[in-house]
Amino acid sequence: MPLEPYSVIFPENDEPVMALQLDRKTGKIPKGAYGFIEFYCTDKGCDCRRTTLFVLNEKKQEKAVISMGFDPDDDLAGPFLYDFTSSRPMPASFWIFLSN
């Protein structure tokens, strides 16, 4: 599944990057700024109906990858964190932002 950022798919749209500024440590998430970059599947034969958010810190380091399935009848409906990020101490802490 080829993923492209929203800004590449819609270059004429000047949507700002969703950002979060933490003034203090929250759970295991350190103080700092985090950007949420939206990616979408661009495979014309794919009907996955999902978006993927890459969570980056101020140094543009990937801190979590969150996927959101929009088909309620799909086994992968709703938000989830990709397993390959679970070896890092921080990703599970980003659930707080999905539940609020």
Contacts in CASP RR format, 6 or more apart in sequence:
PFRMAT RR
TARGET T0000
AUTHOR 0000-0000-0000
METHOD contacts of the structure
MODEL  1
MPLEPYSVIFPENDEPVMALQLDRKTGKIPKGAYGFIEFYCTDKGCDCRR
TTLFVLNEKKQEKAVISMGFDPDDDLAGPFLYDFTSSRPMPASFWIFLSN
1 41 0 8 1.000
1 43 0 8 1.000
1 46 0 8 1.000
1 48 0 8 1.000
2 41 0 8 1.000
2 42 0 8 1.000
2 43 0 8 1.000
3 39 0 8 1.000
3 40 0 8 1.000
3 41 0 8 1.000
3 42 0 8 1.000
3 52 0 8 1.000
4 39 0 8 1.000
4 40 0 8 1.000
4 42 0 8 1.000
5 37 0 8 1.000
5 38 0 8 1.000
5 39 0 8 1.000
6 13 0 8 1.000
6 15 0 8 1.000
6 37 0 8 1.000
6 38 0 8 1.000
6 39 0 8 1.000
6 40 0 8 1.000
7 13 0 8 1.000
7 15 0 8 1.000
9 40 0 8 1.000
9 42 0 8 1.000
17 35 0 8 1.000
17 36 0 8 1.000
17 37 0 8 1.000
18 35 0 8 1.000
18 36 0 8 1.000
18 38 0 8 1.000
19 33 0 8 1.000
19 34 0 8 1.000
19 35 0 8 1.000
19 36 0 8 1.000
20 33 0 8 1.000
20 34 0 8 1.000
20 35 0 8 1.000
20 36 0 8 1.000
20 97 0 8 1.000
21 32 0 8 1.000
21 33 0 8 1.000
21 34 0 8 1.000
22 29 0 8 1.000
22 30 0 8 1.000
22 31 0 8 1.000
22 32 0 8 1.000
22 33 0 8 1.000
22 34 0 8 1.000
23 31 0 8 1.000
23 32 0 8 1.000
24 31 0 8 1.000
25 31 0 8 1.000
26 93 0 8 1.000
26 96 0 8 1.000
27 93 0 8 1.000
27 96 0 8 1.000
28 89 0 8 1.000
28 90 0 8 1.000
28 92 0 8 1.000
28 93 0 8 1.000
29 90 0 8 1.000
29 93 0 8 1.000
29 94 0 8 1.000
30 90 0 8 1.000
32 57 0 8 1.000
32 58 0 8 1.000
33 57 0 8 1.000
33 58 0 8 1.000
34 55 0 8 1.000
34 56 0 8 1.000
34 57 0 8 1.000
34 58 0 8 1.000
34 63 0 8 1.000
35 55 0 8 1.000
35 56 0 8 1.000
35 57 0 8 1.000
36 53 0 8 1.000
36 54 0 8 1.000
36 55 0 8 1.000
37 53 0 8 1.000
37 54 0 8 1.000
37 56 0 8 1.000
38 51 0 8 1.000
38 52 0 8 1.000
38 53 0 8 1.000
39 51 0 8 1.000
39 52 0 8 1.000
39 53 0 8 1.000
39 54 0 8 1.000
40 51 0 8 1.000
40 52 0 8 1.000
41 48 0 8 1.000
41 50 0 8 1.000
48 69 0 8 1.000
49 69 0 8 1.000
49 70 0 8 1.000
49 71 0 8 1.000
49 74 0 8 1.000
50 67 0 8 1.000
50 68 0 8 1.000
50 69 0 8 1.000
50 70 0 8 1.000
50 71 0 8 1.000
50 76 0 8 1.000
51 67 0 8 1.000
51 68 0 8 1.000
51 69 0 8 1.000
51 70 0 8 1.000
52 65 0 8 1.000
52 66 0 8 1.000
52 67 0 8 1.000
52 68 0 8 1.000
53 65 0 8 1.000
53 66 0 8 1.000
53 67 0 8 1.000
53 68 0 8 1.000
54 62 0 8 1.000
54 64 0 8 1.000
54 65 0 8 1.000
55 62 0 8 1.000
55 63 0 8 1.000
55 64 0 8 1.000
55 65 0 8 1.000
55 66 0 8 1.000
55 91 0 8 1.000
55 94 0 8 1.000
56 62 0 8 1.000
56 63 0 8 1.000
57 63 0 8 1.000
62 85 0 8 1.000
63 88 0 8 1.000
63 90 0 8 1.000
63 91 0 8 1.000
63 94 0 8 1.000
64 81 0 8 1.000
64 85 0 8 1.000
64 88 0 8 1.000
64 90 0 8 1.000
64 91 0 8 1.000
64 94 0 8 1.000
65 81 0 8 1.000
65 82 0 8 1.000
65 84 0 8 1.000
65 85 0 8 1.000
65 91 0 8 1.000
66 79 0 8 1.000
66 80 0 8 1.000
66 81 0 8 1.000
66 82 0 8 1.000
66 94 0 8 1.000
66 98 0 8 1.000
67 76 0 8 1.000
67 79 0 8 1.000
67 80 0 8 1.000
67 81 0 8 1.000
67 82 0 8 1.000
68 78 0 8 1.000
68 79 0 8 1.000
69 76 0 8 1.000
69 77 0 8 1.000
69 78 0 8 1.000
69 79 0 8 1.000
70 77 0 8 1.000
70 78 0 8 1.000
71 77 0 8 1.000
79 98 0 8 1.000
81 91 0 8 1.000
81 92 0 8 1.000
81 94 0 8 1.000
81 95 0 8 1.000
85 91 0 8 1.000
86 92 0 8 1.000
END
